[in-house]
Amino acid sequence: MHIAASLGHVVVEADFTRSDLGRSPTKPSHRHGRRDRADPRDRRPPIGEPGPLTQEIQRTFHEITSGRSASFAQYLEYVDEAVKA
């Protein structure tokens, strides 16, 4: 969230439930002793390629974690190689 906000994107924190996502849980079965059968309408659509926003955030994340981003240096914690675990 910090990365997205620093890149100029509007970030909103909110609580939500599964029903807010537009998917309902598997409908209960009226047959006792049998498992519920999934309704084909409840299946998720196929996942495609990451969009431009996701790619931008991922690219920035990798720059941060590899130490190539000076603007996020406060997130890094350097380990002294001389210290053995």
ZIWOGI-V764125 format. One record per residue. N is the residue number from 1. OMEGA is omega in radians with two decimals (999 if undefined). Layout:
((N:OMEGA) (N:OMEGA))
//
This chain:
((1:3.11) (2:-3.14) (3:-3.12) (4:3.14) (5:-3.13) (6:3.09) (7:3.07) (8:3.13) (9:3.10) (10:-3.11) (11:3.13) (12:3.06) (13:3.13) (14:3.03) (15:3.07) (16:3.13) (17:3.13) (18:-3.13) (19:3.09) (20:3.14) (21:3.10) (22:3.11) (23:3.09) (24:3.07) (25:3.13) (26:-3.11) (27:-3.10) (28:3.14) (29:3.10) (30:3.09) (31:-3.10) (32:3.07) (33:3.11) (34:3.10) (35:3.05) (36:3.06) (37:-3.12) (38:3.07) (39:-3.11) (40:3.14) (41:-3.14) (42:-3.11) (43:3.12) (44:3.05) (45:3.12) (46:-3.14) (47:-3.13) (48:3.12) (49:3.08) (50:3.13) (51:-3.08) (52:3.12) (53:3.11) (54:3.14) (55:3.13) (56:3.14) (57:3.11) (58:-3.14) (59:3.12) (60:3.10) (61:-3.12) (62:3.06) (63:3.13) (64:-3.05) (65:3.08) (66:3.09) (67:-3.11) (68:-3.11) (69:-3.12) (70:-3.10) (71:3.13) (72:-3.08) (73:-3.13) (74:3.13) (75:-3.08) (76:3.06) (77:-3.07) (78:-3.13) (79:3.10) (80:-3.10) (81:-3.12) (82:-3.14) (83:3.14) (84:-3.13) (85:999))
//
